Amino acid sequence: MNKIKNFTYDEALIMKGLYMLQTRNTIRGVAMFFNESKTTVHRQLHSDLWEVDPGLAEEVDKLLKVNQRERSARGGEATRQKFLKYQKCQSK
């Protein structure tokens, strides 16, 4: 169910931006919460929000950059955990 169906496009953009900042969530998390594709949410928050609320867009952009920097670390940790699990299975 779409949580923002009764709002205008501009209001929905602002809601997504505020939700992302308040929860410190990723694009994937925002997309899942609002039941939309990651591509759509990324385009809206990365491009369209600048036309509606430049101040909010700047804050969201900062968070997007932080998430991008952290993405490789999160991916590396997942690989490390997977490898450790594999090693435990092999040693049994």
N, C-alpha and C positions, 0 to 999 in steps of 0.2 A: 504494500500500500504506500502510495506517495504521500509523504508527510507535509508537502508544501503545495498541494494542488489548488488550494483556495487563495493563493497569493499571486501578485503580479511577478513577472520575471525579475524585475529589479529588487523586489522584496525578497524573493527566493535567493538571489545572489548574496544579498546582505546576510540573510539567515545562514547560508552555507559558510560564508566568511567568518561570521561570529562564532558559529559552532566549531569551526576548525581552530580558531584562536583559543576558545574557552576550554576545549578538550585536548589541545595540543596534538590533535590527531593527524594522520596522514591522508593523502588523497584517497587511498583505498578505504580508510575508515569512514571518511565523509561520504564517499560514494555508496558504501554499504548502508550507512544510516539513512540516507535520503533515497535509497533504492534507485540509483542512477549509475550509468557507466563511469569508469574512472576517466575515460577520455573526455566525456562531457563535463564532468566536474572540474577536471584540470583546465580545460579551455575556459570555462566560466570564471574560475578563480584566478587564472593566470592572465587572461586577456579582457574579458567582458567586465569584470569588477572594477577595472581602472576607469571605465566610463561612468559608472554609477557612484562609486565612493572611493576616490583616490587614496584617502587616508587609510581606510580599511584595507585596500588593495596593497598598500605598502607594507602593512603589518603582516598580511597573509603571505606576501612575497618573501619576507624575511623568514617566516616559518617554513615555507617551501624550500628555501635554500638550506636551512638547518637540516630538514628531513633528507634532502639530497646528499648532504655531507655525511650524515649518519647511516645512510642506506648501505654503504659498502661495509661498515662495521657490523651492522645487523646481519647482513648476508654472510659475512665471514664467521660470525658466531654460530649461525645455523649450520654451516658446513662443519665447523669444529664439533658441535654437539652430535651431528650425524656420524662423523668419523669415530668419535668416542664410543657411541652406541654400537657401531659396527665392530670395533675392537673388542668390546665386552662380549659380543656374541661369538666372536672367533676364539676367544680364550676359554670358553666353556667346554 
